[in-house]
Amino acid sequence: MHATQDVKSDVKTMPAPADLIARARALTSTLAARASKAEQDRRVPAETIADMQAAGLFRVFQPARWGGYEMDPATYFEIQLALAEGCMSTGWVYGVVGLHPWLMGLFDDRAAQEVWGRDDTTLICSSLMPTGTAVSASGGFQLSGRWKFSSGSEHCGWAYLGGTPAEDGKPGDRSIFLVPRSEYEIEDTWRVSGLKATGSHDIVVKDAFVPDYRRLRWIDNFNCVGPGQAVNTSVLYRWIFGQIFFRGVSTPALGALQGMLDAFLRYGSVRVARGARAVDDPSVQLVVAEVTAAIDEMKTILFRNLDNLRGFAERGEEGRELQTRIEEICRDAGIALCGPNCMGVLNPHDRSTTYLQELRDPTGLAGNVGIVSQSGAFCITLLTDIRRFGFSHLVSSGNEAVLAAADYLEYLADDPHTQVIGCFIETVRSPDRFVAALDRAAALGKPVVVLKVGQTDRTRRAITTHTGGLAGEPGLVSEMLRAHRAIEVSDLVEFTEALAAAQGARRPVGRRIGVVTSSGGLAELLLDAGASLGVQLPPLSPAIKAEIEDRIGFVTGDGNPLDAWGSGTFLTNLPIALGVLDRSPDHDVVVFCRDNCDGQPFEMPELPMSYLELFVRAAQNSNKPHYLLHSRPGVMNREQVAYLRAAGIPVVGGIREGLGAIDRLARHAAVEGD
């Protein structure tokens, strides 16, 4: 019987999840009746798509601002199971096309406007294999190629297509490109023995222009940090793509198995052999029981895992109870659990990872910085830039149900690959062991840089919902960190610069900093920043100032920072100025303040490298630590950084942040030496 009239509704009215599931179940027998014809036609019938649209099934993951329901993934999979019981091909197509509104929730909202602005029932197909060619163009990309296995494509007005674009002549980030139906052809290639009705044909694109806002990087997709989250704020759009997509293409088989079992039981209940119904045969009943148990087991695992993914202690009493059960199991069995609610552990030196992110290029990843973070995104941010330092270990510890930050600190303190440790902390669990680990690291000469969040009531409430922890009183935590020789910072830039400052072949043994620059204006900025930070910038002694003026010309101010422009021959003056600060008994650290950037439009590249060669030579002939300071954080020349890094000279950025990082490291050394 045709069930269209039973399932039509006003889809603009938000239904209850149970109602949507019931609408899907009402379609099961209709889908079964259409299955044979669908396989002959090698496509899901248009009337089936219309029935699913009328029932609102494609709106489960659609953003509410576009008429969607933003429902929990469990509802989506219940619907898919019901559809697949009637027709596995229909369940498969729903598992692919039905989740694409969720993916649209991560795209720039201008893309959603193009897709749904005129018709919010428009469907999207996909082929995400990166087989296309995308070349960077003004304002976007020129896309060409052939993509296989695009299920349900004949019913869709747009397509998501995978590709790795070429940007500035180099491979860019693997991406998803959104293309309208007018820009691609569908080639009828789907002639197979299984899933015949999915219509998984080829998509062919010939030199279509795709604007930037219709491109989503895979890494953004994977980490659920797409630009669409600015307007689609539901927690639904923070789920990880793989957790939804992989289940979307596997769950139809489970629904189809249930449908097959139901069909077998219907047939066996009327088939009589040797005077008895087939379903009454003990051997048949045993098989039925085994299949039923298997289905129940798989469904239980599916929905249990979905429950787990919704959260643990950060999601209230029910989540805390679940986390407690996990903790008890692990402790009873001696399992060292990282998490839950974490990204995992990365060990570049041993090329070992349980980290929940694709490692595309391990080159340069290994280094001497060990990271312990209760935030996964914090780890992701650090991993985007390995110009100045690499990592010995990177631990995203999450809720810390079993292993806590103290455990990881204890390990890193004794790890030979780790020379400096960085911690992003929301909650200090096991405080006695935590401070003991700080003491152990300090005793071994390993600075521990700590970014402790929770300075405001609002932040402390956010911490409770993030990892289920209690932030503690910020003043008391700061006192604890100081007492145990940790370096506390207040933001991510300070954190990064402190780690970079610790990369030198020599560490500061005093706080008195001497700076060489080629600008009187920069010297003044440095003095203001130093005064506000409490950084020691002692002036040159009158005798040394007289000596330097005699050799390079007029010097502004009191000689520190030392504007070595002088007579205008900076290449000649620089080694003289560096030598003066090296010999000065009033200065412990030598800093060269000089800005260079990749692709800068002025100055021949050979000239700044000549300055750096002189700087390296001075550092190698000195017992004092030398640093290159850029006036702005993050702005630097990759080749020059690599050159200095090989020479054991750290590069720090930002006048305030860079000077502050050097001073923090010097204060840490002073406390350590007391």
MODANOR-V423151 format. One record per pair of residues at least 12 apart in sequence whose ideal C-beta (glycine too) atoms are under 8 Angstrom apart, sorted by the first residue. I is the first residue (numbers start at 0). GAP is how many residues later the second one is. If there is no record, write none. Layout:
I/GAP
I/GAP
This chain:
0/28
0/29
0/32
1/28
2/23
2/24
2/26
2/27
2/48
3/26
3/43
3/46
3/47
3/50
5/17
5/20
6/16
6/19
6/20
6/44
6/47
6/48
7/46
7/47
8/14
8/45
8/46
8/47
10/42
10/43
10/44
10/45
10/48
10/56
11/55
13/55
14/41
14/54
16/54
16/55
16/57
16/58
16/61
19/35
19/36
19/37
19/40
19/49
19/51
19/55
19/59
20/54
20/57
20/58
20/61
22/32
22/33
22/34
23/31
23/33
23/54
23/55
23/58
23/59
24/57
26/21
26/24
26/25
26/28
26/55
26/56
26/59
27/54
27/55
27/57
27/58
27/231
28/57
29/18
29/21
29/56
30/17
30/52
30/55
30/56
30/59
31/53
31/54
31/55
31/227
31/231
33/13
33/14
33/53
34/51
34/52
34/54
34/162
37/49
37/51
37/52
37/158
37/159
38/50
38/157
38/158
40/156
41/148
41/149
41/154
41/155
41/157
42/111
42/112
42/154
42/155
42/156
43/43
43/45
43/46
43/49
43/108
43/111
43/153
43/154
43/155
45/109
47/39
47/42
48/74
48/106
51/31
51/42
52/68
55/13
56/22
56/26
56/37
56/41
57/36
57/39
57/40
57/43
57/63
57/65
58/42
59/15
59/16
59/19
59/38
59/41
60/15
60/37
60/38
60/39
60/40
60/41
60/44
60/175
61/39
61/40
61/42
61/43
61/58
62/38
62/41
62/42
62/49
62/165
62/168
62/169
62/171
62/174
63/170
64/166
64/167
65/35
65/46
65/50
65/54
66/49
66/53
67/33
67/52
69/164
69/166
70/165
71/164
71/234
71/238
72/163
72/166
72/170
72/171
72/174
72/233
72/236
73/229
73/232
73/233
75/22
75/23
75/168
76/170
76/174
76/225
76/226
76/229
78/15
78/19
79/14
79/15
79/18
79/168
79/171
79/172
79/175
80/170
80/173
80/174
80/177
80/218
81/173
82/169
82/172
83/167
83/168
83/169
83/170
83/171
83/172
83/174
83/175
84/170
84/171
84/173
84/174
84/177
85/173
86/110
87/107
87/164
87/165
87/167
87/168
87/171
88/106
88/107
88/108
88/109
89/107
90/160
90/161
90/164
90/165
91/59
91/103
91/106
91/157
91/160
92/58
92/59
92/62
92/105
92/106
94/153
94/154
94/156
94/157
95/29
95/30
95/55
95/56
95/152
95/153
96/26
96/27
96/28
96/54
96/55
96/58
96/59
97/150
98/145
98/146
98/149
99/23
99/24
99/25
99/26
99/60
100/23
101/134
101/135
101/137
101/142
102/21
102/57
102/73
102/113
102/118
102/138
103/12
103/20
103/124
104/121
104/123
104/124
104/127
104/129
104/131
104/132
105/110
105/114
105/115
105/118
105/120
105/121
105/122
105/123
105/126
105/131
106/71
106/106
106/107
106/109
106/119
106/120
106/121
107/105
107/106
107/118
107/119
107/120
108/118
108/119
108/121
108/122
109/103
109/104
110/67
110/102
110/103
111/116
113/66
113/100
114/42
114/43
114/63
118/38
121/34
121/35
121/36
122/29
122/32
122/33
122/34
122/35
123/32
123/33
123/34
123/35
123/36
123/54
124/25
124/26
124/27
124/28
124/30
124/31
124/33
124/34
124/35
124/78
125/24
125/33
125/34
125/35
125/50
126/20
126/21
126/22
126/23
126/32
126/33
126/34
126/35
126/76
127/32
127/33
127/34
127/48
128/18
128/19
128/20
128/33
129/32
129/33
129/34
129/44
129/45
130/14
130/15
130/16
130/17
130/31
130/32
131/12
131/13
131/14
131/15
131/29
131/30
131/31
131/45
131/73
132/12
132/30
132/33
133/29
133/30
133/31
133/32
133/41
133/43
133/76
134/30
134/31
135/29
135/30
135/31
135/32
135/36
136/72
138/72
138/73
139/69
139/70
139/71
139/72
139/74
139/75
140/24
140/36
140/68
140/69
140/71
140/74
141/65
141/66
141/67
141/68
142/18
142/20
142/34
142/36
142/62
142/64
142/65
142/66
142/67
143/61
143/62
143/63
143/64
144/16
144/18
144/59
144/60
145/41
145/56
145/57
145/58
145/59
146/12
146/14
146/15
146/55
146/56
146/57
146/58
147/41
147/52
147/54
148/51
148/53
149/36
149/50
149/51
149/52
149/53
150/47
150/48
150/49
151/46
151/47
151/48
152/33
152/46
152/47
152/48
152/50
153/32
153/45
153/47
154/44
155/25
156/23
156/24
157/20
157/21
157/22
157/23
158/19
158/20
158/22
158/25
158/44
159/16
159/17
159/18
160/15
160/16
160/17
160/18
160/23
160/42
160/44
161/12
161/13
161/14
161/15
161/56
162/12
162/14
164/50
172/44
172/45
172/46
173/43
173/44
173/45
174/40
174/41
174/42
174/43
175/39
175/40
175/41
175/42
175/45
176/33
176/37
176/38
177/32
177/36
177/37
177/38
178/26
178/29
178/31
178/35
182/22
182/25
183/19
183/20
183/21
183/24
184/18
184/19
184/20
185/15
185/16
185/17
185/18
186/14
186/15
186/16
186/17
187/13
188/12
188/13
212/14
217/140
218/138
218/139
220/20
221/18
221/19
221/20
221/135
221/136
222/17
222/134
222/154
222/157
223/13
223/14
223/15
223/16
223/17
224/152
238/70
239/116
242/66
246/55
250/51
253/41
253/44
253/45
253/48
256/34
256/37
256/38
257/37
260/27
260/30
260/31
260/34
263/24
264/14
264/23
267/16
306/15
307/14
307/32
310/30
311/14
311/28
311/29
311/87
311/89
311/156
312/86
312/88
312/154
312/155
313/27
313/85
313/150
313/151
313/152
313/153
313/154
314/150
314/153
318/149
319/148
322/17
322/76
322/78
322/145
323/77
325/14
325/75
326/74
326/75
329/71
329/72
330/71
334/67
335/66
335/67
336/64
336/65
336/66
337/16
337/57
337/58
337/59
337/60
337/64
337/65
338/57
338/58
338/59
338/60
338/61
338/62
339/58
339/59
339/61
340/57
340/58
340/126
340/127
341/34
341/54
341/55
341/56
341/57
342/12
342/13
342/14
342/33
342/36
342/37
342/53
342/55
343/12
343/52
344/48
344/49
344/50
344/51
345/13
345/45
345/47
345/48
345/49
346/45
346/46
347/14
347/17
347/18
347/19
347/42
347/43
347/44
347/45
347/46
348/17
348/43
348/68
354/39
354/41
355/20
355/40
356/23
356/26
363/22
363/26
364/18
364/21
364/25
364/26
365/24
365/25
365/26
365/51
366/19
366/22
366/23
366/24
366/25
367/21
367/22
367/24
367/49
367/50
367/51
367/52
367/135
368/20
368/21
368/22
368/23
368/49
368/50
368/51
368/52
368/53
368/130
368/133
369/21
369/22
369/23
369/24
369/25
369/38
369/42
369/45
369/47
369/48
369/50
369/51
369/52
370/20
370/22
370/23
370/24
370/50
370/51
370/52
370/53
371/23
371/25
371/33
371/36
371/37
371/40
371/49
371/50
371/51
371/52
372/21
372/22
372/23
372/24
372/49
372/50
372/51
373/22
373/23
373/24
373/26
373/31
373/50
373/51
373/52
373/53
373/93
373/95
374/21
374/49
374/51
374/91
374/92
375/20
375/22
377/46
377/114
378/15
378/17
380/111
381/12
381/40
381/114
384/111
386/249
386/251
386/254
386/255
387/112
387/115
387/253
387/257
387/262
387/263
388/110
388/111
388/114
391/20
391/23
391/25
391/26
391/27
392/15
392/18
392/19
392/22
392/24
392/25
394/13
397/69
398/68
398/69
398/70
399/27
399/29
399/67
399/69
403/25
403/26
403/29
403/30
404/18
404/20
404/23
404/24
404/29
405/23
405/24
405/27
405/28
405/30
405/31
406/26
408/12
408/14
408/25
408/28
408/29
408/32
408/39
409/23
409/26
409/27
409/30
411/29
411/34
412/24
412/27
412/28
412/31
412/33
413/26
413/30
417/28
418/27
418/83
419/26
419/27
419/28
419/29
419/79
419/82
419/83
420/20
420/25
420/26
420/27
420/28
421/26
421/27
421/28
421/29
421/73
421/76
421/77
422/25
422/26
422/27
422/28
423/27
423/29
423/71
424/25
424/26
424/27
424/28
425/26
425/27
425/28
425/37
425/40
425/41
425/43
425/45
426/36
426/40
426/42
426/43
426/44
426/45
427/24
427/44
427/49
427/52
428/40
430/49
434/45
434/48
434/49
437/43
437/46
437/47
437/48
438/45
438/46
441/42
441/43
441/44
441/226
441/229
441/230
444/227
446/40
446/51
446/55
446/218
446/221
447/37
447/38
447/39
448/37
448/38
448/40
448/46
448/49
448/50
448/53
449/31
449/36
449/37
449/38
449/39
450/37
450/38
450/39
450/40
450/41
450/43
450/44
451/22
451/25
451/26
451/29
451/36
452/18
453/17
453/18
453/20
453/23
454/19
458/12
484/183
484/186
484/187
486/177
486/178
486/180
486/181
488/175
492/140
492/161
492/164
493/163
493/166
493/167
495/137
496/136
496/155
496/156
496/157
496/160
496/161
496/163
496/164
497/163
497/166
497/167
499/150
499/151
499/152
499/153
499/161
500/126
500/149
500/151
500/157
500/160
500/161
500/163
500/164
501/148
501/163
502/142
502/147
503/121
503/122
503/123
503/144
503/145
503/146
504/120
504/142
504/143
504/144
505/117
505/118
505/119
505/120
505/142
506/118
506/158
506/162
507/80
507/81
507/117
507/154
507/157
507/158
507/161
508/79
508/157
508/160
508/161
508/164
509/78
509/79
509/156
509/160
510/24
510/25
510/77
510/78
510/152
510/155
510/156
510/159
511/24
511/25
511/26
511/74
511/75
511/76
511/77
512/17
512/22
512/23
512/24
512/74
512/75
512/76
512/78
512/146
512/149
512/150
512/153
513/23
513/24
513/46
513/47
513/48
513/67
513/70
513/72
513/73
513/75
513/76
513/77
514/22
514/45
514/46
514/47
514/76
514/77
514/78
514/114
515/45
515/46
515/48
515/58
515/61
515/62
515/65
515/74
515/75
515/76
515/77
516/44
516/45
516/46
516/47
516/75
516/76
516/77
517/45
517/46
517/47
517/52
517/76
518/44
518/46
519/36
519/37
519/43
519/45
521/39
521/41
521/71
521/109
521/133
522/33
522/34
522/38
522/39
522/40
523/33
524/106
524/130
525/35
525/67
525/129
525/133
526/30
526/34
528/126
528/127
528/130
529/129
531/124
532/123
532/126
532/127
532/130
533/129
534/124
534/125
534/127
534/128
535/127
536/23
536/24
537/22
537/48
537/49
538/18
538/19
538/20
538/21
539/15
539/18
539/19
539/20
539/22
539/40
539/44
539/46
540/43
540/45
543/15
543/36
543/40
544/13
544/14
546/33
547/14
547/28
547/29
547/32
548/17
550/22
550/25
551/12
551/14
551/15
551/20
551/21
551/24
551/25
552/13
552/14
552/15
552/20
553/12
559/27
560/32
561/15
561/18
561/19
563/12
563/13
569/41
570/36
570/39
570/40
570/43
573/18
573/37
573/40
573/41
574/39
574/42
574/43
577/12
577/14
577/36
577/37
577/40
578/39
580/43
581/36
581/39
581/40
581/42
586/37
587/36
587/78
588/35
588/36
588/37
588/38
588/73
588/77
589/28
589/29
589/32
589/34
589/35
589/36
589/37
590/35
590/36
590/37
590/38
590/68
590/71
591/19
591/23
591/34
591/35
591/36
591/37
592/36
592/37
592/38
592/62
593/14
593/17
593/18
593/34
593/35
593/36
594/35
594/36
594/37
594/40
595/12
595/34
595/40
595/41
595/44
596/38
596/39
596/40
597/38
597/39
597/40
599/37
607/29
607/32
608/31
608/34
611/16
611/28
611/31
611/32
614/13
614/29
614/34
615/27
615/28
615/31
615/33
618/28
618/29
618/30
619/27
625/23
626/22
626/23
626/24
626/25
626/31
626/35
627/16
627/21
627/22
627/23
627/24
628/23
628/24
628/26
628/29
628/30
629/21
629/22
629/23
629/24
629/28
630/23
630/24
631/21
631/22
632/20
632/21
632/24
632/25
633/19
634/18
635/15
635/17
